[in-house]
Amino acid sequence: MLKTSEKSLSTVIKERKSVRVYDPEYKISREEIEEILNEAILAPSSSNLQSWRFLVITDQETKRELRQIANNQEQVETSSAVIAVLGDVDAYKNVEKIYKSGFDAGFIDEENMNRIINNTNNTYPYASIEARKNIASFDAGLVSMQLMLIAKSKGYDTVTMGGFDKEKFIQRFNISDRYIPIVLISLGKAAGPAFNTTRMPLEEVAKFI
């Protein structure tokens, strides 16, 4: 595990960059990856349905195969792990399990638990598949950003990749129709600096009314 000092959230946000050059010899332990994921899944989600799923790829030969699916991006092979973030388009089917867990933990009363379960079961199953894909993609974005910031706070670096052949990915990893691949995240120890980038001025992207 990398030794890191506590940093403010603002510092972590400013230091996070998209890193594409990794030390291929550095391996992050499964325990550390699980710790990162356990903190990442504290992210908010639509109706708290937690539609994200993760496929964590650490096997070197599998990463070589994935590199070909991901437009030959080098970081797929040289990073310590690639985390594929998937979206569950039928996440609503977990509503009873999720909210009964909250009830058992004392976080919600029975009346509100039943109300939310009923509202979910009366809404989500009748939404179009495109609407449910949009929800899953939205949730995946929230958890992915949290994952990357947590990784950075622990001294690791990441880069998100949307450029990969999703159909080939589905075939290679036998992904069921219930899940859609959304993004790949390389996770590892940087071996070179990332490119600095600029942002559009706030006055061009925000309006106060």
mmCIF file of the C-alpha atoms, coordinates in Angstrom:
data_MODEL
# 
_entry.id   MODEL 
# 
loop_
_atom_site.group_PDB 
_atom_site.id 
_atom_site.type_symbol 
_atom_site.label_atom_id 
_atom_site.label_alt_id 
_atom_site.label_comp_id 
_atom_site.label_asym_id 
_atom_site.label_entity_id 
_atom_site.label_seq_id 
_atom_site.pdbx_PDB_ins_code 
_atom_site.Cartn_x 
_atom_site.Cartn_y 
_atom_site.Cartn_z 
_atom_site.occupancy 
_atom_site.B_iso_or_equiv 
_atom_site.pdbx_formal_charge 
_atom_site.auth_seq_id 
_atom_site.auth_comp_id 
_atom_site.auth_asym_id 
_atom_site.auth_atom_id 
_atom_site.pdbx_PDB_model_num 
ATOM 1   C CA . MET A 1 1   ? 0.000   0.000   0.000   1.00 0.00 ? 1   MET A CA 1 
ATOM 2   C CA . LEU A 1 2   ? 1.248   3.467   -0.845  1.00 0.00 ? 2   LEU A CA 1 
ATOM 3   C CA . LYS A 1 3   ? 1.900   5.716   2.142   1.00 0.00 ? 3   LYS A CA 1 
ATOM 4   C CA . THR A 1 4   ? -0.164  8.859   1.761   1.00 0.00 ? 4   THR A CA 1 
ATOM 5   C CA . SER A 1 5   ? -0.938  11.740  4.044   1.00 0.00 ? 5   SER A CA 1 
ATOM 6   C CA . GLU A 1 6   ? -4.441  13.036  4.556   1.00 0.00 ? 6   GLU A CA 1 
ATOM 7   C CA . LYS A 1 7   ? -5.326  15.584  1.886   1.00 0.00 ? 7   LYS A CA 1 
ATOM 8   C CA . SER A 1 8   ? -8.308  17.848  1.596   1.00 0.00 ? 8   SER A CA 1 
ATOM 9   C CA . LEU A 1 9   ? -10.980 16.939  -0.916  1.00 0.00 ? 9   LEU A CA 1 
ATOM 10  C CA . SER A 1 10  ? -10.165 20.116  -2.830  1.00 0.00 ? 10  SER A CA 1 
ATOM 11  C CA . THR A 1 11  ? -6.517  19.063  -3.141  1.00 0.00 ? 11  THR A CA 1 
ATOM 12  C CA . VAL A 1 12  ? -7.438  15.569  -4.328  1.00 0.00 ? 12  VAL A CA 1 
ATOM 13  C CA . ILE A 1 13  ? -9.799  17.001  -6.947  1.00 0.00 ? 13  ILE A CA 1 
ATOM 14  C CA . LYS A 1 14  ? -7.121  19.360  -8.254  1.00 0.00 ? 14  LYS A CA 1 
ATOM 15  C CA . GLU A 1 15  ? -4.425  16.678  -8.334  1.00 0.00 ? 15  GLU A CA 1 
ATOM 16  C CA . ARG A 1 16  ? -6.502  14.043  -10.134 1.00 0.00 ? 16  ARG A CA 1 
ATOM 17  C CA . LYS A 1 17  ? -5.464  13.742  -13.775 1.00 0.00 ? 17  LYS A CA 1 
ATOM 18  C CA . SER A 1 18  ? -6.088  11.220  -16.530 1.00 0.00 ? 18  SER A CA 1 
ATOM 19  C CA . VAL A 1 19  ? -2.936  9.091   -16.369 1.00 0.00 ? 19  VAL A CA 1 
ATOM 20  C CA . ARG A 1 20  ? -2.078  6.847   -19.307 1.00 0.00 ? 20  ARG A CA 1 
ATOM 21  C CA . VAL A 1 21  ? 1.467   5.778   -18.386 1.00 0.00 ? 21  VAL A CA 1 
ATOM 22  C CA . TYR A 1 22  ? 1.685   3.250   -15.555 1.00 0.00 ? 22  TYR A CA 1 
ATOM 23  C CA . ASP A 1 23  ? 4.352   1.218   -13.810 1.00 0.00 ? 23  ASP A CA 1 
ATOM 24  C CA . PRO A 1 24  ? 3.567   -2.274  -15.145 1.00 0.00 ? 24  PRO A CA 1 
ATOM 25  C CA . GLU A 1 25  ? 5.448   -3.914  -12.267 1.00 0.00 ? 25  GLU A CA 1 
ATOM 26  C CA . TYR A 1 26  ? 3.374   -2.280  -9.546  1.00 0.00 ? 26  TYR A CA 1 
ATOM 27  C CA . LYS A 1 27  ? 0.471   -4.392  -8.331  1.00 0.00 ? 27  LYS A CA 1 
ATOM 28  C CA . ILE A 1 28  ? -2.360  -3.101  -6.187  1.00 0.00 ? 28  ILE A CA 1 
ATOM 29  C CA . SER A 1 29  ? -3.648  -5.788  -3.847  1.00 0.00 ? 29  SER A CA 1 
ATOM 30  C CA . ARG A 1 30  ? -7.165  -7.138  -4.056  1.00 0.00 ? 30  ARG A CA 1 
ATOM 31  C CA . GLU A 1 31  ? -7.749  -5.842  -0.521  1.00 0.00 ? 31  GLU A CA 1 
ATOM 32  C CA . GLU A 1 32  ? -6.869  -2.289  -1.576  1.00 0.00 ? 32  GLU A CA 1 
ATOM 33  C CA . ILE A 1 33  ? -9.090  -2.466  -4.652  1.00 0.00 ? 33  ILE A CA 1 
ATOM 34  C CA . GLU A 1 34  ? -11.949 -3.749  -2.513  1.00 0.00 ? 34  GLU A CA 1 
ATOM 35  C CA . GLU A 1 35  ? -11.378 -0.864  -0.096  1.00 0.00 ? 35  GLU A CA 1 
ATOM 36  C CA . ILE A 1 36  ? -11.560 1.627   -2.971  1.00 0.00 ? 36  ILE A CA 1 
ATOM 37  C CA . LEU A 1 37  ? -14.745 0.028   -4.300  1.00 0.00 ? 37  LEU A CA 1 
ATOM 38  C CA . ASN A 1 38  ? -16.373 -0.140  -0.871  1.00 0.00 ? 38  ASN A CA 1 
ATOM 39  C CA . GLU A 1 39  ? -15.908 3.602   -0.495  1.00 0.00 ? 39  GLU A CA 1 
ATOM 40  C CA . ALA A 1 40  ? -16.918 4.296   -4.102  1.00 0.00 ? 40  ALA A CA 1 
ATOM 41  C CA . ILE A 1 41  ? -20.292 2.576   -3.715  1.00 0.00 ? 41  ILE A CA 1 
ATOM 42  C CA . LEU A 1 42  ? -21.242 5.093   -1.040  1.00 0.00 ? 42  LEU A CA 1 
ATOM 43  C CA . ALA A 1 43  ? -21.983 7.379   -4.005  1.00 0.00 ? 43  ALA A CA 1 
ATOM 44  C CA . PRO A 1 44  ? -25.586 8.496   -4.525  1.00 0.00 ? 44  PRO A CA 1 
ATOM 45  C CA . SER A 1 45  ? -27.766 6.729   -7.080  1.00 0.00 ? 45  SER A CA 1 
ATOM 46  C CA . SER A 1 46  ? -31.230 7.067   -8.583  1.00 0.00 ? 46  SER A CA 1 
ATOM 47  C CA . SER A 1 47  ? -33.763 5.987   -5.932  1.00 0.00 ? 47  SER A CA 1 
ATOM 48  C CA . ASN A 1 48  ? -30.798 4.425   -4.109  1.00 0.00 ? 48  ASN A CA 1 
ATOM 49  C CA . LEU A 1 49  ? -31.092 1.442   -6.460  1.00 0.00 ? 49  LEU A CA 1 
ATOM 50  C CA . GLN A 1 50  ? -27.293 1.260   -6.863  1.00 0.00 ? 50  GLN A CA 1 
ATOM 51  C CA . SER A 1 51  ? -27.429 0.142   -10.471 1.00 0.00 ? 51  SER A CA 1 
ATOM 52  C CA . TRP A 1 52  ? -23.648 -0.107  -10.813 1.00 0.00 ? 52  TRP A CA 1 
ATOM 53  C CA . ARG A 1 53  ? -21.794 -3.385  -11.169 1.00 0.00 ? 53  ARG A CA 1 
ATOM 54  C CA . PHE A 1 54  ? -18.040 -3.889  -11.502 1.00 0.00 ? 54  PHE A CA 1 
ATOM 55  C CA . LEU A 1 55  ? -15.858 -6.362  -13.339 1.00 0.00 ? 55  LEU A CA 1 
ATOM 56  C CA . VAL A 1 56  ? -12.332 -6.063  -11.929 1.00 0.00 ? 56  VAL A CA 1 
ATOM 57  C CA . ILE A 1 57  ? -9.721  -7.358  -14.354 1.00 0.00 ? 57  ILE A CA 1 
ATOM 58  C CA . THR A 1 58  ? -6.241  -7.994  -12.939 1.00 0.00 ? 58  THR A CA 1 
ATOM 59  C CA . ASP A 1 59  ? -5.113  -11.081 -14.861 1.00 0.00 ? 59  ASP A CA 1 
ATOM 60  C CA . GLN A 1 60  ? -2.369  -10.029 -17.251 1.00 0.00 ? 60  GLN A CA 1 
ATOM 61  C CA . GLU A 1 61  ? -3.399  -12.219 -20.163 1.00 0.00 ? 61  GLU A CA 1 
ATOM 62  C CA . THR A 1 62  ? -7.008  -11.074 -19.865 1.00 0.00 ? 62  THR A CA 1 
ATOM 63  C CA . LYS A 1 63  ? -5.853  -7.450  -19.882 1.00 0.00 ? 63  LYS A CA 1 
ATOM 64  C CA . ARG A 1 64  ? -3.924  -8.133  -23.096 1.00 0.00 ? 64  ARG A CA 1 
ATOM 65  C CA . GLU A 1 65  ? -7.116  -9.422  -24.672 1.00 0.00 ? 65  GLU A CA 1 
ATOM 66  C CA . LEU A 1 66  ? -9.059  -6.446  -23.377 1.00 0.00 ? 66  LEU A CA 1 
ATOM 67  C CA . ARG A 1 67  ? -6.493  -4.079  -24.867 1.00 0.00 ? 67  ARG A CA 1 
ATOM 68  C CA . GLN A 1 68  ? -7.488  -5.269  -28.340 1.00 0.00 ? 68  GLN A CA 1 
ATOM 69  C CA . ILE A 1 69  ? -11.144 -4.651  -27.521 1.00 0.00 ? 69  ILE A CA 1 
ATOM 70  C CA . ALA A 1 70  ? -10.263 -1.199  -26.166 1.00 0.00 ? 70  ALA A CA 1 
ATOM 71  C CA . ASN A 1 71  ? -8.676  0.243   -29.312 1.00 0.00 ? 71  ASN A CA 1 
ATOM 72  C CA . ASN A 1 72  ? -5.181  -0.900  -28.314 1.00 0.00 ? 72  ASN A CA 1 
ATOM 73  C CA . GLN A 1 73  ? -4.927  1.576   -25.439 1.00 0.00 ? 73  GLN A CA 1 
ATOM 74  C CA . GLU A 1 74  ? -1.655  0.797   -23.667 1.00 0.00 ? 74  GLU A CA 1 
ATOM 75  C CA . GLN A 1 75  ? -2.887  1.605   -20.166 1.00 0.00 ? 75  GLN A CA 1 
ATOM 76  C CA . VAL A 1 76  ? -5.310  -1.314  -20.305 1.00 0.00 ? 76  VAL A CA 1 
ATOM 77  C CA . GLU A 1 77  ? -2.341  -3.673  -20.207 1.00 0.00 ? 77  GLU A CA 1 
ATOM 78  C CA . THR A 1 78  ? 0.133   -1.730  -18.051 1.00 0.00 ? 78  THR A CA 1 
ATOM 79  C CA . SER A 1 79  ? -2.130  -0.570  -15.227 1.00 0.00 ? 79  SER A CA 1 
ATOM 80  C CA . SER A 1 80  ? -2.534  -2.748  -12.158 1.00 0.00 ? 80  SER A CA 1 
ATOM 81  C CA . ALA A 1 81  ? -6.229  -3.306  -12.814 1.00 0.00 ? 81  ALA A CA 1 
ATOM 82  C CA . VAL A 1 82  ? -8.983  -2.333  -15.185 1.00 0.00 ? 82  VAL A CA 1 
ATOM 83  C CA . ILE A 1 83  ? -12.366 -1.819  -13.602 1.00 0.00 ? 83  ILE A CA 1 
ATOM 84  C CA . ALA A 1 84  ? -15.261 -2.177  -16.013 1.00 0.00 ? 84  ALA A CA 1 
ATOM 85  C CA . VAL A 1 85  ? -18.286 -0.262  -14.768 1.00 0.00 ? 85  VAL A CA 1 
ATOM 86  C CA . LEU A 1 86  ? -21.558 -1.838  -15.870 1.00 0.00 ? 86  LEU A CA 1 
ATOM 87  C CA . GLY A 1 87  ? -25.104 -0.593  -15.484 1.00 0.00 ? 87  GLY A CA 1 
ATOM 88  C CA . ASP A 1 88  ? -28.009 -2.756  -14.324 1.00 0.00 ? 88  ASP A CA 1 
ATOM 89  C CA . VAL A 1 89  ? -31.085 -1.829  -16.372 1.00 0.00 ? 89  VAL A CA 1 
ATOM 90  C CA . ASP A 1 90  ? -33.240 -3.958  -14.050 1.00 0.00 ? 90  ASP A CA 1 
ATOM 91  C CA . ALA A 1 91  ? -31.884 -2.485  -10.822 1.00 0.00 ? 91  ALA A CA 1 
ATOM 92  C CA . TYR A 1 92  ? -35.429 -1.880  -9.598  1.00 0.00 ? 92  TYR A CA 1 
ATOM 93  C CA . LYS A 1 93  ? -35.740 -5.623  -8.966  1.00 0.00 ? 93  LYS A CA 1 
ATOM 94  C CA . ASN A 1 94  ? -33.481 -5.132  -5.941  1.00 0.00 ? 94  ASN A CA 1 
ATOM 95  C CA . VAL A 1 95  ? -35.694 -2.491  -4.350  1.00 0.00 ? 95  VAL A CA 1 
ATOM 96  C CA . GLU A 1 96  ? -37.139 -4.734  -1.631  1.00 0.00 ? 96  GLU A CA 1 
ATOM 97  C CA . LYS A 1 97  ? -33.738 -6.100  -0.624  1.00 0.00 ? 97  LYS A CA 1 
ATOM 98  C CA . ILE A 1 98  ? -32.220 -2.609  -0.505  1.00 0.00 ? 98  ILE A CA 1 
ATOM 99  C CA . TYR A 1 99  ? -34.959 -0.921  1.485   1.00 0.00 ? 99  TYR A CA 1 
ATOM 100 C CA . LYS A 1 100 ? -35.559 -3.839  3.846   1.00 0.00 ? 100 LYS A CA 1 
ATOM 101 C CA . SER A 1 101 ? -31.857 -3.662  4.629   1.00 0.00 ? 101 SER A CA 1 
ATOM 102 C CA . GLY A 1 102 ? -32.274 0.028   5.444   1.00 0.00 ? 102 GLY A CA 1 
ATOM 103 C CA . PHE A 1 103 ? -35.291 -0.773  7.602   1.00 0.00 ? 103 PHE A CA 1 
ATOM 104 C CA . ASP A 1 104 ? -33.407 -3.492  9.489   1.00 0.00 ? 104 ASP A CA 1 
ATOM 105 C CA . ALA A 1 105 ? -30.561 -1.028  10.093  1.00 0.00 ? 105 ALA A CA 1 
ATOM 106 C CA . GLY A 1 106 ? -33.006 1.496   11.533  1.00 0.00 ? 106 GLY A CA 1 
ATOM 107 C CA . PHE A 1 107 ? -32.466 4.050   8.765   1.00 0.00 ? 107 PHE A CA 1 
ATOM 108 C CA . ILE A 1 108 ? -36.054 4.126   7.522   1.00 0.00 ? 108 ILE A CA 1 
ATOM 109 C CA . ASP A 1 109 ? -39.443 3.390   9.066   1.00 0.00 ? 109 ASP A CA 1 
ATOM 110 C CA . GLU A 1 110 ? -41.808 0.734   7.735   1.00 0.00 ? 110 GLU A CA 1 
ATOM 111 C CA . GLU A 1 111 ? -44.283 3.205   6.259   1.00 0.00 ? 111 GLU A CA 1 
ATOM 112 C CA . ASN A 1 112 ? -41.665 4.963   4.147   1.00 0.00 ? 112 ASN A CA 1 
ATOM 113 C CA . MET A 1 113 ? -40.050 1.667   3.205   1.00 0.00 ? 113 MET A CA 1 
ATOM 114 C CA . ASN A 1 114 ? -43.334 0.334   1.830   1.00 0.00 ? 114 ASN A CA 1 
ATOM 115 C CA . ARG A 1 115 ? -44.111 3.615   0.091   1.00 0.00 ? 115 ARG A CA 1 
ATOM 116 C CA . ILE A 1 116 ? -40.784 3.655   -1.748  1.00 0.00 ? 116 ILE A CA 1 
ATOM 117 C CA . ILE A 1 117 ? -41.005 -0.022  -2.683  1.00 0.00 ? 117 ILE A CA 1 
ATOM 118 C CA . ASN A 1 118 ? -44.520 0.437   -4.067  1.00 0.00 ? 118 ASN A CA 1 
ATOM 119 C CA . ASN A 1 119 ? -43.614 3.610   -5.963  1.00 0.00 ? 119 ASN A CA 1 
ATOM 120 C CA . THR A 1 120 ? -40.590 1.915   -7.498  1.00 0.00 ? 120 THR A CA 1 
ATOM 121 C CA . ASN A 1 121 ? -42.531 -1.180  -8.536  1.00 0.00 ? 121 ASN A CA 1 
ATOM 122 C CA . ASN A 1 122 ? -45.245 1.005   -10.049 1.00 0.00 ? 122 ASN A CA 1 
ATOM 123 C CA . THR A 1 123 ? -42.805 3.116   -12.054 1.00 0.00 ? 123 THR A CA 1 
ATOM 124 C CA . TYR A 1 124 ? -39.529 1.510   -13.108 1.00 0.00 ? 124 TYR A CA 1 
ATOM 125 C CA . PRO A 1 125 ? -40.871 -1.668  -14.780 1.00 0.00 ? 125 PRO A CA 1 
ATOM 126 C CA . TYR A 1 126 ? -42.944 0.490   -17.133 1.00 0.00 ? 126 TYR A CA 1 
ATOM 127 C CA . ALA A 1 127 ? -40.141 2.856   -18.098 1.00 0.00 ? 127 ALA A CA 1 
ATOM 128 C CA . SER A 1 128 ? -38.612 2.341   -21.542 1.00 0.00 ? 128 SER A CA 1 
ATOM 129 C CA . ILE A 1 129 ? -35.356 0.446   -21.824 1.00 0.00 ? 129 ILE A CA 1 
ATOM 130 C CA . GLU A 1 130 ? -33.717 3.652   -23.049 1.00 0.00 ? 130 GLU A CA 1 
ATOM 131 C CA . ALA A 1 131 ? -34.858 5.485   -19.927 1.00 0.00 ? 131 ALA A CA 1 
ATOM 132 C CA . ARG A 1 132 ? -33.461 2.727   -17.729 1.00 0.00 ? 132 ARG A CA 1 
ATOM 133 C CA . LYS A 1 133 ? -30.183 2.752   -19.663 1.00 0.00 ? 133 LYS A CA 1 
ATOM 134 C CA . ASN A 1 134 ? -29.950 6.495   -19.090 1.00 0.00 ? 134 ASN A CA 1 
ATOM 135 C CA . ILE A 1 135 ? -30.491 6.004   -15.366 1.00 0.00 ? 135 ILE A CA 1 
ATOM 136 C CA . ALA A 1 136 ? -27.835 3.284   -15.229 1.00 0.00 ? 136 ALA A CA 1 
ATOM 137 C CA . SER A 1 137 ? -25.385 5.501   -17.130 1.00 0.00 ? 137 SER A CA 1 
ATOM 138 C CA . PHE A 1 138 ? -26.082 8.417   -14.797 1.00 0.00 ? 138 PHE A CA 1 
ATOM 139 C CA . ASP A 1 139 ? -25.427 6.259   -11.729 1.00 0.00 ? 139 ASP A CA 1 
ATOM 140 C CA . ALA A 1 140 ? -22.273 4.844   -13.303 1.00 0.00 ? 140 ALA A CA 1 
ATOM 141 C CA . GLY A 1 141 ? -20.940 8.359   -13.794 1.00 0.00 ? 141 GLY A CA 1 
ATOM 142 C CA . LEU A 1 142 ? -21.485 9.179   -10.125 1.00 0.00 ? 142 LEU A CA 1 
ATOM 143 C CA . VAL A 1 143 ? -19.772 6.056   -8.818  1.00 0.00 ? 143 VAL A CA 1 
ATOM 144 C CA . SER A 1 144 ? -16.927 6.308   -11.351 1.00 0.00 ? 144 SER A CA 1 
ATOM 145 C CA . MET A 1 145 ? -16.022 9.838   -10.319 1.00 0.00 ? 145 MET A CA 1 
ATOM 146 C CA . GLN A 1 146 ? -16.092 8.866   -6.659  1.00 0.00 ? 146 GLN A CA 1 
ATOM 147 C CA . LEU A 1 147 ? -13.925 5.825   -7.389  1.00 0.00 ? 147 LEU A CA 1 
ATOM 148 C CA . MET A 1 148 ? -11.303 7.930   -9.161  1.00 0.00 ? 148 MET A CA 1 
ATOM 149 C CA . LEU A 1 149 ? -11.120 10.501  -6.378  1.00 0.00 ? 149 LEU A CA 1 
ATOM 150 C CA . ILE A 1 150 ? -10.803 7.791   -3.725  1.00 0.00 ? 150 ILE A CA 1 
ATOM 151 C CA . ALA A 1 151 ? -8.033  6.113   -5.723  1.00 0.00 ? 151 ALA A CA 1 
ATOM 152 C CA . LYS A 1 152 ? -6.193  9.435   -5.985  1.00 0.00 ? 152 LYS A CA 1 
ATOM 153 C CA . SER A 1 153 ? -6.555  10.046  -2.257  1.00 0.00 ? 153 SER A CA 1 
ATOM 154 C CA . LYS A 1 154 ? -4.770  6.721   -1.703  1.00 0.00 ? 154 LYS A CA 1 
ATOM 155 C CA . GLY A 1 155 ? -1.895  7.648   -4.004  1.00 0.00 ? 155 GLY A CA 1 
ATOM 156 C CA . TYR A 1 156 ? -3.059  5.890   -7.163  1.00 0.00 ? 156 TYR A CA 1 
ATOM 157 C CA . ASP A 1 157 ? -4.050  7.185   -10.570 1.00 0.00 ? 157 ASP A CA 1 
ATOM 158 C CA . THR A 1 158 ? -6.783  6.433   -13.055 1.00 0.00 ? 158 THR A CA 1 
ATOM 159 C CA . VAL A 1 159 ? -8.114  7.159   -16.496 1.00 0.00 ? 159 VAL A CA 1 
ATOM 160 C CA . THR A 1 160 ? -11.611 6.560   -17.821 1.00 0.00 ? 160 THR A CA 1 
ATOM 161 C CA . MET A 1 161 ? -12.084 4.995   -21.240 1.00 0.00 ? 161 MET A CA 1 
ATOM 162 C CA . GLY A 1 162 ? -15.305 5.066   -23.176 1.00 0.00 ? 162 GLY A CA 1 
ATOM 163 C CA . GLY A 1 163 ? -13.562 4.071   -26.391 1.00 0.00 ? 163 GLY A CA 1 
ATOM 164 C CA . PHE A 1 164 ? -13.957 0.315   -26.528 1.00 0.00 ? 164 PHE A CA 1 
ATOM 165 C CA . ASP A 1 165 ? -16.011 -2.134  -28.565 1.00 0.00 ? 165 ASP A CA 1 
ATOM 166 C CA . LYS A 1 166 ? -18.933 -2.792  -26.267 1.00 0.00 ? 166 LYS A CA 1 
ATOM 167 C CA . GLU A 1 167 ? -20.312 -5.683  -28.314 1.00 0.00 ? 167 GLU A CA 1 
ATOM 168 C CA . LYS A 1 168 ? -16.969 -7.491  -28.262 1.00 0.00 ? 168 LYS A CA 1 
ATOM 169 C CA . PHE A 1 169 ? -16.683 -6.776  -24.546 1.00 0.00 ? 169 PHE A CA 1 
ATOM 170 C CA . ILE A 1 170 ? -20.120 -8.302  -23.941 1.00 0.00 ? 170 ILE A CA 1 
ATOM 171 C CA . GLN A 1 171 ? -19.168 -11.394 -25.935 1.00 0.00 ? 171 GLN A CA 1 
ATOM 172 C CA . ARG A 1 172 ? -15.728 -11.850 -24.349 1.00 0.00 ? 172 ARG A CA 1 
ATOM 173 C CA . PHE A 1 173 ? -16.956 -11.532 -20.772 1.00 0.00 ? 173 PHE A CA 1 
ATOM 174 C CA . ASN A 1 174 ? -20.355 -13.159 -21.283 1.00 0.00 ? 174 ASN A CA 1 
ATOM 175 C CA . ILE A 1 175 ? -22.318 -10.161 -20.031 1.00 0.00 ? 175 ILE A CA 1 
ATOM 176 C CA . SER A 1 176 ? -26.059 -10.786 -19.740 1.00 0.00 ? 176 SER A CA 1 
ATOM 177 C CA . ASP A 1 177 ? -28.674 -8.534  -21.346 1.00 0.00 ? 177 ASP A CA 1 
ATOM 178 C CA . ARG A 1 178 ? -29.460 -7.099  -17.930 1.00 0.00 ? 178 ARG A CA 1 
ATOM 179 C CA . TYR A 1 179 ? -26.140 -5.229  -17.810 1.00 0.00 ? 179 TYR A CA 1 
ATOM 180 C CA . ILE A 1 180 ? -24.650 -2.642  -20.143 1.00 0.00 ? 180 ILE A CA 1 
ATOM 181 C CA . PRO A 1 181 ? -20.930 -1.850  -20.253 1.00 0.00 ? 181 PRO A CA 1 
ATOM 182 C CA . ILE A 1 182 ? -20.486 1.871   -19.714 1.00 0.00 ? 182 ILE A CA 1 
ATOM 183 C CA . VAL A 1 183 ? -16.860 2.737   -19.025 1.00 0.00 ? 183 VAL A CA 1 
ATOM 184 C CA . LEU A 1 184 ? -13.466 1.176   -18.319 1.00 0.00 ? 184 LEU A CA 1 
ATOM 185 C CA . ILE A 1 185 ? -11.234 2.651   -15.613 1.00 0.00 ? 185 ILE A CA 1 
ATOM 186 C CA . SER A 1 186 ? -7.516  1.900   -15.513 1.00 0.00 ? 186 SER A CA 1 
ATOM 187 C CA . LEU A 1 187 ? -6.122  1.903   -11.981 1.00 0.00 ? 187 LEU A CA 1 
ATOM 188 C CA . GLY A 1 188 ? -2.445  1.877   -11.095 1.00 0.00 ? 188 GLY A CA 1 
ATOM 189 C CA . LYS A 1 189 ? 0.708   3.698   -10.076 1.00 0.00 ? 189 LYS A CA 1 
ATOM 190 C CA . ALA A 1 190 ? 1.707   6.448   -12.490 1.00 0.00 ? 190 ALA A CA 1 
ATOM 191 C CA . ALA A 1 191 ? 5.072   6.042   -14.226 1.00 0.00 ? 191 ALA A CA 1 
ATOM 192 C CA . GLY A 1 192 ? 4.943   9.421   -15.928 1.00 0.00 ? 192 GLY A CA 1 
ATOM 193 C CA . PRO A 1 193 ? 3.129   12.721  -15.619 1.00 0.00 ? 193 PRO A CA 1 
ATOM 194 C CA . ALA A 1 194 ? -0.298  13.250  -17.083 1.00 0.00 ? 194 ALA A CA 1 
ATOM 195 C CA . PHE A 1 195 ? -1.021  16.087  -19.468 1.00 0.00 ? 195 PHE A CA 1 
ATOM 196 C CA . ASN A 1 196 ? -2.310  19.190  -17.772 1.00 0.00 ? 196 ASN A CA 1 
ATOM 197 C CA . THR A 1 197 ? -5.589  20.484  -19.142 1.00 0.00 ? 197 THR A CA 1 
ATOM 198 C CA . THR A 1 198 ? -7.533  23.700  -18.984 1.00 0.00 ? 198 THR A CA 1 
ATOM 199 C CA . ARG A 1 199 ? -11.190 24.319  -18.286 1.00 0.00 ? 199 ARG A CA 1 
ATOM 200 C CA . MET A 1 200 ? -13.578 26.766  -19.864 1.00 0.00 ? 200 MET A CA 1 
ATOM 201 C CA . PRO A 1 201 ? -14.140 29.864  -17.704 1.00 0.00 ? 201 PRO A CA 1 
ATOM 202 C CA . LEU A 1 202 ? -16.920 29.503  -15.167 1.00 0.00 ? 202 LEU A CA 1 
ATOM 203 C CA . GLU A 1 203 ? -18.841 32.402  -16.676 1.00 0.00 ? 203 GLU A CA 1 
ATOM 204 C CA . GLU A 1 204 ? -19.160 30.397  -19.904 1.00 0.00 ? 204 GLU A CA 1 
ATOM 205 C CA . VAL A 1 205 ? -20.608 27.302  -18.256 1.00 0.00 ? 205 VAL A CA 1 
ATOM 206 C CA . ALA A 1 206 ? -22.585 28.642  -15.286 1.00 0.00 ? 206 ALA A CA 1 
ATOM 207 C CA . LYS A 1 207 ? -25.418 31.129  -15.057 1.00 0.00 ? 207 LYS A CA 1 
ATOM 208 C CA . PHE A 1 208 ? -26.822 32.585  -11.844 1.00 0.00 ? 208 PHE A CA 1 
ATOM 209 C CA . ILE A 1 209 ? -30.460 33.683  -11.915 1.00 0.00 ? 209 ILE A CA 1 
# 
